[in-house]
Amino acid sequence: MRMRNLWTKAGVLGSVSMAFGSMFWSHKKTEPTQTDSGSAPACTEPPFPYELKLVQVLFRHGARTPLKSIPDVMEAQWVPNLLEPPAHTQINYAVTDLEGGPRPSSPVEDSYRANILTGGTYPGQLTTVGMQQLYELGERLRKRYIQATAFLNPTFSPTEVYVRSTNIVRTIESAKCLVAGLFHQSQSDMVPILTTEAESEILYPNYHGCRLLKLLSGHRWAASSTLPDIAADLRSIKSALGIAAHQRVDFILIRDDMVARETHGLPCPPVLDSWRNTVEQRAVEMIYHIYEPSKRENLQLCVGPLLHTLMDNIEDKLQDTTSEPNRKLFLYSAHDTTLIPCLMALGIFDMRWPPYAADITLELHQHRQTKEAFVKVSYIGQEFKQALSNYSLTSELYESLCNHTEGVADP
């Protein structure tokens, strides 16, 4: 089996709409034209030599309530009607563990529900706006893989589509809304959304499940706010906003609250108008420092198991060793903190924060005769498999590295 390393340059994802456009084949499917007699002409173009075999979509959840409000500033009213689900996003679904058993407990979600935002809702909850964003992402996938190419059956089937999410309500609901948009609520069976317990989660950098990752980079969250330029701007913006010096605030928190307000048409402190670009820049610089892409081991521990899973899915399809031979689509519902280190590991992070509902889409194509295969990614150009191999980690190696902390200084 020959695997040609090819990653078509597609431009940087600046918005969800860009993710489905110029990135895909410029070749359009040729429909037989009708003659005057109503029959198809005798001569038609031969089928395109490459066949789409597998699609994997890693995406960020939709718009949500903020994780924390900026302290000491004008409060936004996060009222319950901002979270009402549109009727067209409703499907029959069940949340299970990876083996189909009961949904595991979710300490992250429990921590959100220990607090209430002004207005009466919990932090980190998917809103009506976010639900619609994911529904629209599903519709874009529908146009590409059901309407334009008939790659997928128009009715959801769990043997054809695999749906996995982090065990957090906003990502679970985002997955549900995407599936609703993709299949327009048409399903032959209950939609299973698979999750796992927090200790073994691979859909985000797992500081709790990997001791070495916590030792190597956990302290960098705090250190990122003390970098000279960032620290100086942080002092200035806290003063401008009237935030007390003792309040623990950073640019990632400020950005999170600011973007959430703007997305939902809620008022922001007027002083933020002149600070908006600085907040965006400093938040990205902080996250860049936290993930430290120059250190290969750090990014491996952040997203190596996830990248390995994506590679395994490709190899299983090519080698015909999958336990689900009819499976054509893998959906992974995750976070900005998933996409950013993935983009860094692939060398294509553009120093912009991924927007709500941003996605990385991987298509596996195979030549019908020669069986030569390549992967096409809807982000930016680079040899895909080589880039992935630099950072992917098997679950066994990941566990071994995570537990090997001898000689590593605990900061």
C-alpha positions as CSV (number, residue, x, y, z in Angstrom):
1,M,0.0,0.0,0.0
2,R,1.6,3.3,-1.1
3,M,0.8,6.4,1.0
4,R,1.8,9.6,-0.8
5,N,2.5,12.4,1.7
6,L,0.5,15.3,0.3
7,W,-1.2,18.1,2.2
8,T,-2.8,20.6,-0.2
9,K,-2.2,24.2,0.8
10,A,-5.6,25.6,1.8
11,G,-5.0,28.9,3.5
12,V,-5.5,29.7,7.2
13,L,-8.9,29.1,8.8
14,G,-10.1,32.6,9.8
15,S,-13.7,31.7,10.1
16,V,-15.9,28.6,9.9
17,S,-17.1,29.7,6.5
18,M,-13.6,29.5,5.2
19,A,-13.2,25.9,6.3
20,F,-15.6,24.8,3.5
21,G,-14.7,26.5,0.3
22,S,-11.4,26.9,-1.4
23,M,-9.8,24.1,0.7
24,F,-11.5,21.2,-1.2
25,W,-11.0,19.9,-4.7
26,S,-11.5,22.4,-7.4
27,H,-12.7,19.5,-9.5
28,K,-16.5,19.4,-9.6
29,K,-18.6,16.3,-10.0
30,T,-19.9,16.2,-13.5
31,E,-23.5,15.5,-13.8
32,P,-24.8,13.8,-17.0
33,T,-26.5,16.4,-19.2
34,Q,-29.8,15.6,-20.7
35,T,-30.3,15.5,-24.5
36,D,-33.5,16.8,-26.1
37,S,-34.9,13.3,-26.0
38,G,-34.4,13.2,-22.3
39,S,-31.8,10.5,-22.2
40,A,-28.2,10.9,-21.1
41,P,-25.5,11.2,-23.8
42,A,-23.6,8.1,-24.8
43,C,-20.2,9.5,-23.9
44,T,-19.6,10.7,-20.3
45,E,-16.4,11.6,-18.4
46,P,-14.8,8.7,-16.7
47,P,-15.0,8.7,-12.9
48,F,-12.4,10.7,-11.0
49,P,-9.5,8.4,-10.3
50,Y,-9.4,9.2,-6.5
51,E,-12.1,8.0,-4.2
52,L,-12.9,9.7,-0.9
53,K,-12.6,7.0,1.8
54,L,-12.7,8.7,5.2
55,V,-13.4,12.1,6.8
56,Q,-12.3,13.2,10.3
57,V,-13.5,16.4,11.8
58,L,-12.0,17.9,15.0
59,F,-14.0,21.0,16.0
60,R,-14.4,23.5,18.8
61,H,-17.7,23.9,20.6
62,G,-20.0,26.8,19.8
63,A,-20.5,30.1,21.6
64,R,-21.0,29.8,25.3
65,T,-21.3,31.7,28.5
66,P,-17.9,32.8,29.9
67,L,-15.9,30.6,32.2
68,K,-15.5,33.6,34.5
69,S,-16.6,37.1,34.5
70,I,-14.1,40.0,34.6
71,P,-14.2,41.1,38.2
72,D,-15.1,44.6,39.3
73,V,-16.6,45.7,35.9
74,M,-20.0,46.2,34.4
75,E,-21.8,42.9,34.7
76,A,-23.5,41.2,31.7
77,Q,-26.8,39.5,32.3
78,W,-26.4,35.8,31.4
79,V,-30.1,34.9,31.6
80,P,-31.5,31.4,30.9
81,N,-33.3,32.2,27.7
82,L,-29.9,32.7,26.1
83,L,-29.5,28.9,26.3
84,E,-32.8,27.8,24.8
85,P,-32.2,25.1,22.1
86,P,-33.7,25.7,18.7
87,A,-36.2,23.0,17.7
88,H,-34.2,22.1,14.6
89,T,-31.2,21.1,16.7
90,Q,-33.1,18.4,18.6
91,I,-32.2,14.7,17.9
92,N,-32.5,11.4,19.8
93,Y,-29.1,10.8,21.4
94,A,-27.4,9.1,24.3
95,V,-24.2,9.9,26.1
96,T,-22.1,6.8,27.0
97,D,-18.5,5.9,27.9
98,L,-16.3,4.6,25.1
99,E,-17.6,1.0,25.5
100,G,-21.3,2.1,25.4
101,G,-21.8,2.0,29.2
102,P,-23.1,4.8,31.5
103,R,-21.7,8.3,31.0
104,P,-18.7,8.8,33.4
105,S,-18.8,11.5,36.1
106,S,-17.5,14.9,35.0
107,P,-15.6,16.9,37.6
108,V,-15.0,19.7,35.1
109,E,-18.7,20.2,34.6
110,D,-19.3,19.9,38.3
111,S,-16.9,22.8,38.9
112,Y,-18.9,25.0,36.5
113,R,-22.1,24.2,38.3
114,A,-20.6,25.3,41.6
115,N,-20.9,28.9,40.4
116,I,-23.6,31.0,38.9
117,L,-23.1,34.0,36.6
118,T,-25.1,37.2,36.9
119,G,-28.4,36.5,35.3
120,G,-28.8,33.0,36.6
121,T,-26.9,30.6,34.3
122,Y,-23.8,28.5,34.8
123,P,-20.4,29.3,33.4
124,G,-19.2,27.5,30.2
125,Q,-22.7,26.6,28.9
126,L,-23.5,26.4,25.2
127,T,-25.9,29.1,24.1
128,T,-28.6,29.3,21.5
129,V,-26.0,31.2,19.3
130,G,-23.5,28.4,19.8
131,M,-26.1,25.7,19.0
132,Q,-26.9,27.4,15.7
133,Q,-23.2,27.7,14.9
134,L,-22.7,24.0,15.2
135,Y,-25.9,23.3,13.3
136,E,-24.5,25.4,10.4
137,L,-21.2,23.6,10.5
138,G,-23.2,20.4,10.2
139,E,-25.0,21.8,7.2
140,R,-21.7,22.7,5.5
141,L,-20.6,19.1,6.0
142,R,-24.0,18.0,4.6
143,K,-23.5,20.0,1.4
144,R,-20.1,18.6,0.9
145,Y,-20.6,14.9,1.9
146,I,-24.3,14.2,1.3
147,Q,-25.5,16.7,-1.4
148,A,-22.4,17.3,-3.5
149,T,-20.8,13.8,-3.4
150,A,-23.2,11.4,-1.8
151,F,-20.3,10.2,0.3
152,L,-22.6,9.7,3.4
153,N,-26.1,8.3,3.7
154,P,-28.6,11.1,4.3
155,T,-29.8,9.3,7.4
156,F,-27.6,9.0,10.4
157,S,-26.3,5.5,11.1
158,P,-23.9,4.7,14.0
159,T,-22.1,2.1,11.8
160,E,-21.2,4.9,9.4
161,V,-20.6,7.9,11.8
162,Y,-18.6,7.9,15.0
163,V,-19.2,10.8,17.4
164,R,-16.9,11.4,20.4
165,S,-16.9,14.4,22.7
166,T,-15.1,15.6,25.8
167,N,-17.3,14.8,28.8
168,I,-18.5,18.4,29.2
169,V,-22.0,19.6,28.4
170,R,-21.1,22.3,25.9
171,T,-19.1,19.9,23.7
172,I,-21.7,17.1,24.0
173,E,-24.5,19.6,22.9
174,S,-22.2,20.9,20.2
175,A,-21.8,17.4,18.8
176,K,-25.6,16.9,18.9
177,C,-26.2,20.1,17.0
178,L,-23.6,19.3,14.3
179,V,-25.2,15.9,13.8
180,A,-28.7,17.6,13.5
181,G,-27.4,20.0,10.8
182,L,-25.5,17.2,9.0
183,F,-28.5,14.8,8.8
184,H,-31.4,17.3,9.2
185,Q,-32.6,15.2,12.2
186,S,-33.0,12.1,10.0
187,Q,-31.7,9.1,12.0
188,S,-32.2,5.3,11.8
189,D,-31.1,4.8,15.4
190,M,-30.2,6.7,18.6
191,V,-27.1,8.8,18.1
192,P,-24.4,7.6,20.6
193,I,-22.1,10.4,21.8
194,L,-19.0,8.7,23.4
195,T,-17.0,10.2,26.2
196,T,-14.4,9.0,28.7
197,E,-13.5,9.8,32.3
198,A,-11.4,12.9,33.0
199,E,-8.2,10.9,33.9
200,S,-7.9,9.3,30.4
201,E,-9.2,12.2,28.2
202,I,-7.1,12.7,25.1
203,L,-9.2,15.4,23.5
204,Y,-7.4,18.2,25.3
205,P,-4.0,18.5,27.1
206,N,-4.6,16.4,30.2
207,Y,-2.7,18.0,33.1
208,H,-4.5,15.9,35.7
209,G,-4.0,12.6,33.8
210,C,-0.4,13.1,32.9
211,R,2.0,13.9,35.7
212,L,4.9,14.7,33.5
213,L,2.8,17.3,31.5
214,K,1.8,18.9,34.7
215,L,5.4,19.1,35.8
216,L,6.8,20.4,32.5
217,S,4.2,23.0,31.7
218,G,1.6,23.4,34.5
219,H,3.5,26.4,36.0
220,R,3.6,28.1,32.6
221,W,0.0,29.2,33.0
222,A,1.0,31.4,35.9
223,A,4.3,32.4,34.3
224,S,2.7,33.5,31.1
225,S,1.2,36.6,32.9
226,T,4.6,37.6,34.2
227,L,6.3,38.0,30.8
228,P,7.5,41.7,30.8
229,D,5.3,43.1,27.9
230,I,2.3,41.1,29.0
231,A,2.7,42.1,32.7
232,A,3.0,45.8,31.8
233,D,-0.1,45.7,29.6
234,L,-2.0,43.7,32.2
235,R,-1.3,46.4,34.9
236,S,-2.4,49.1,32.5
237,I,-5.7,47.4,31.5
238,K,-6.5,46.5,35.1
239,S,-6.1,50.2,36.0
240,A,-8.2,51.3,33.0
241,L,-11.0,48.9,33.9
242,G,-10.8,49.7,37.6
243,I,-9.9,46.2,38.6
244,A,-8.3,45.9,42.0
245,A,-4.6,45.1,42.0
246,H,-5.2,41.9,44.1
247,Q,-7.7,40.4,41.7
248,R,-6.4,37.5,39.7
249,V,-7.0,38.4,36.1
250,D,-5.2,37.6,32.9
251,F,-5.6,38.3,29.2
252,I,-7.1,34.9,28.5
253,L,-9.9,35.5,31.0
254,I,-10.5,39.0,29.8
255,R,-10.6,37.8,26.2
256,D,-13.0,35.0,27.0
257,D,-15.5,37.3,28.7
258,M,-15.1,40.0,26.1
259,V,-15.7,37.6,23.1
260,A,-18.6,35.9,24.9
261,R,-20.3,39.3,25.4
262,E,-19.7,40.5,21.9
263,T,-21.0,37.3,20.4
264,H,-24.3,37.6,22.3
265,G,-24.8,41.3,21.9
266,L,-24.2,42.0,25.6
267,P,-22.5,45.2,26.7
268,C,-18.8,45.4,27.3
269,P,-17.0,48.0,29.4
270,P,-16.5,50.9,26.9
271,V,-12.8,51.1,27.8
272,L,-12.3,47.6,26.2
273,D,-13.0,49.2,22.8
274,S,-9.5,50.6,22.6
275,W,-8.0,47.5,24.2
276,R,-9.5,44.9,22.0
277,N,-6.6,44.2,19.7
278,T,-4.1,44.2,22.6
279,V,-6.3,41.7,24.5
280,E,-6.4,39.4,21.5
281,Q,-2.6,39.7,20.9
282,R,-1.6,39.2,24.5
283,A,-4.0,36.2,25.0
284,V,-2.5,34.5,22.0
285,E,1.0,35.2,23.3
286,M,0.1,33.7,26.6
287,I,-1.2,30.5,25.1
288,Y,1.8,30.3,22.9
289,H,4.1,30.5,26.0
290,I,1.9,27.9,27.8
291,Y,2.1,25.3,25.1
292,E,5.7,26.1,24.2
293,P,5.8,24.7,20.6
294,S,9.6,24.8,20.5
295,K,9.6,22.0,23.0
296,R,8.6,18.8,21.1
297,E,8.0,16.8,24.3
298,N,5.5,19.3,25.6
299,L,3.4,19.2,22.5
300,Q,3.6,15.4,22.3
301,L,2.2,15.1,25.8
302,C,-0.5,17.7,24.9
303,V,-1.9,16.1,21.8
304,G,0.2,13.1,20.9
305,P,-2.4,10.5,21.7
306,L,-5.1,12.4,19.8
307,L,-2.9,12.7,16.7
308,H,-2.1,9.0,17.0
309,T,-5.8,8.2,17.1
310,L,-6.3,10.2,13.8
311,M,-3.5,8.3,12.2
312,D,-4.8,5.0,13.4
313,N,-8.2,5.7,11.8
314,I,-6.4,6.4,8.5
315,E,-4.3,3.3,8.6
316,D,-7.2,1.1,9.6
317,K,-9.2,2.3,6.6
318,L,-6.3,1.8,4.2
319,Q,-5.4,-1.6,5.5
320,D,-9.0,-2.6,5.9
321,T,-8.5,-3.6,9.5
322,T,-11.2,-1.5,11.1
323,S,-13.9,-3.3,13.2
324,E,-16.5,-1.0,11.5
325,P,-15.8,-1.4,7.7
326,N,-18.7,0.9,6.8
327,R,-17.5,3.8,9.0
328,K,-16.8,6.9,6.9
329,L,-16.9,9.8,9.3
330,F,-15.3,10.5,12.7
331,L,-16.5,13.6,14.6
332,Y,-14.5,14.9,17.6
333,S,-16.1,17.6,19.7
334,A,-13.5,19.5,21.7
335,H,-12.1,22.9,22.6
336,D,-9.8,25.8,21.6
337,T,-7.2,24.3,23.9
338,T,-7.4,21.2,21.7
339,L,-7.1,22.9,18.3
340,I,-4.3,25.3,19.3
341,P,-1.7,22.7,20.3
342,C,-2.8,20.5,17.3
343,L,-2.1,23.4,15.0
344,M,1.2,24.1,16.8
345,A,2.3,20.5,16.5
346,L,1.5,20.6,12.8
347,G,3.4,23.8,12.4
348,I,0.4,25.8,11.1
349,F,-0.7,27.9,14.0
350,D,-1.3,31.4,12.7
351,M,-1.2,33.3,16.1
352,R,-4.9,33.7,16.0
353,W,-7.3,32.3,18.5
354,P,-9.6,29.7,16.9
355,P,-13.2,31.0,16.8
356,Y,-16.2,29.2,18.1
357,A,-17.0,26.2,15.9
358,A,-13.6,26.3,14.2
359,D,-12.7,22.9,12.7
360,I,-9.8,20.9,11.3
361,T,-11.1,18.5,8.6
362,L,-9.0,15.6,7.3
363,E,-10.0,13.8,4.1
364,L,-8.4,10.4,3.1
365,H,-8.4,9.9,-0.7
366,Q,-7.3,6.7,-2.4
367,H,-6.7,6.0,-6.1
368,R,-9.2,3.5,-7.5
369,Q,-6.6,1.5,-9.5
370,T,-3.2,2.0,-7.9
371,K,-4.4,2.3,-4.3
372,E,-2.1,5.2,-3.8
373,A,-3.5,7.4,-1.0
374,F,-3.1,10.9,0.4
375,V,-4.7,13.0,3.1
376,K,-6.2,16.5,2.4
377,V,-6.6,18.9,5.3
378,S,-8.7,22.0,5.3
379,Y,-6.2,24.2,7.1
380,I,-2.9,24.9,5.6
381,G,-0.2,23.2,3.4
382,Q,2.4,20.8,4.7
383,E,3.1,17.1,4.4
384,F,0.5,15.7,6.6
385,K,1.7,12.3,7.7
386,Q,5.2,13.4,8.3
387,A,4.0,16.3,10.5
388,L,1.7,14.1,12.4
389,S,4.3,11.4,13.0
390,N,6.6,13.9,14.7
391,Y,4.2,14.3,17.6
392,S,1.9,11.3,17.7
393,L,2.1,9.0,20.7
394,T,0.7,5.5,21.2
395,S,-1.4,5.2,24.4
396,E,1.3,2.9,25.8
397,L,4.1,5.3,25.2
398,Y,2.0,8.2,26.4
399,E,1.3,6.5,29.7
400,S,4.9,5.5,30.1
401,L,6.2,9.1,29.5
402,C,3.5,10.6,31.7
403,N,4.5,8.5,34.7
404,H,8.3,8.9,34.2
405,T,8.9,12.0,36.3
406,E,12.1,11.1,38.0
407,G,14.7,13.8,37.7
408,V,12.2,16.4,36.5
409,A,12.1,19.4,38.8
410,D,8.7,20.2,40.3
411,P,8.4,24.0,39.7
